[in-house]
């Protein structure tokens, strides 16, 4: 079962195993733009080919001020969304996470619905609890921690922000 309580297909289970491999992470320069395109064409109804619970996050570029969209795996936590800046275990922080630190207001698109959110960096016991949820959905995050070395892999709780227009 996925974090959303949906059954995981045999293909989805295989992708979760492949997530640990370096070549899978090396494919992200092709996979992520393709995923963005599919998400845009389906108006956010299909992200990550529906294999893992995914959303499209739109942040404000910290330098450009322009909207930047990225597909991300998420797990639910109540009515919030939990995401992590693993960047596939690369040594650098993902740009979207740095954007959230600079401007925590963002929009997520889940199953075609745009939802305004406010990001909060999880720390301490809350981070550990949320990290366990993420690893249960995508065990390869443990591999990414080893690859990232000393870099802190941030965990964000994206809380619904009804006062902001989506």
N, C-alpha and C positions, 0 to 999 in steps of 0.2 A: 504494500500500500504506500502511496505517496503521502506527503505531509498534508495533502488536502483530502485524504481518505479515499482516493481513487486507486483502483488496481494499477499496478505497473506492468506494462507489457513485457514480453521477452526481449524485444528490441530495447526498451527502456532500461531493463536490467543490464543488458550488454553495454549500453552507453555508459551506465554508472560504473561498470568495471573499467571501461576504456578511459574514463576520466582521470585515472591515476597515471596514465602513460604520458611520457614527454611529447611523443609525436602528436597526441591529441591536442595538447596545449599549443604545440607549434602550428596547428591548423587554424588557430583563432584569427589570424589576419584574413582568412577566407570565410570562416564560419560566422564570425560576429557581423561583418557587413551583410552577408547573405541573410542572417537572422533578422537584422534591422529591416532589410528589404521585405521579407515575408511579413514581418509585423506591420510594416507600413501598408502593404498591399491588402492585408486582412483587417486593417484598422485595429490592430492589437488583439485580434481574436486568436491568432496562432503565433506563439513565441516558442523558440527552442523545439519546433515541430511538435509541440504538445507532449514531449517526452518527460519533462520535469516541470514542476510548478514554476512558471516564469511570468515575468511582467516586463513592461517596457517603461523605464524611468526616464523622465525628461527633467534635466537639471538646467541651471543657468550657468553658462561658461564663466568661470571666475575671471578670465582675462578679456574674453570677447563680449560677454554679456548676452550672447546668443543662446537659444535653446539647443541642448545636446541630448540626444536620446541613445540609450543603451539597453539591450536585453539583459536581464538578470534572473537567475534562479532566486526564488524566495520561499520562505515558509511563513505560514500565518501564525500570529500570536494574538489571540482575541480578534479584534477587528483591525489590527495593525499588520504590516508586512515587515519581515525581517530579511535583510540582505547583508552580504559581506563583500568587502573589497579585496577578494583573494587575488584577483588579476592573474589567475591560473598559476600562481606561485612565482610570478616574476618578481624581481627585486624592487620594482618601482610601484608606487601607489597608483591605482587606476584614476584617470582624470575625473570620472563621475564622482568618486568619493571625495576628492579634493574640492570639487564644485560644491558638494553638499556641506562640507565644512565651512566654506566661504558664504554660502547661501542655502540654508536648510529647507527653504520652501521648494517643492518640486511637484511634479505630477506623475502618477503611475497609470498605466493602461493595463488593465487586467480583464481578460476575456472580452475585449472590445469596449470596456467602460473606463472612462478617464476619471481619476480620483485625485483631488488635490491632497497633498501630504506635507507634513513637516518632519524632517529627519532629526533623530536624536541619536548621538553616539552612545552606544551601550558600554558600560564599564562595570568592573567588579563582579559581584555575584550575578547581576542581571546579564552581563555579557556571557558568563559561563553557561547560564541557563539557555540563552538564545543560541550560543555556539553549539550546544548539544543538539538542539532542534535542527540546525543547519547540517551538521555532520550526519544526523540520522537520515536526512533526505539525500545528501550528496557526500558519501564517505571520502571522496577524493580531496575534500578540503583538508584532511589530515596530511595528505601528500603535499598539498600546496604550502602548508605551514613549513614543512621541512625544506622545500625548494626556496621559499622566500627568505630563509636565513633569519637575520636579525630584524627584518621588517615586521612591524606590528600589522596584523591583518585586522582591519577594523570591522566592527559589526554595527549596523544601523537598524534602529527600529523606526519604521516609517508610519507615523500616526496620521490618521485622517484629519484633514484640516478644512472643515466645512466653511470657515470664514473666508477662504480663498477660492476664487473662481477657478474651475478646472479647465 
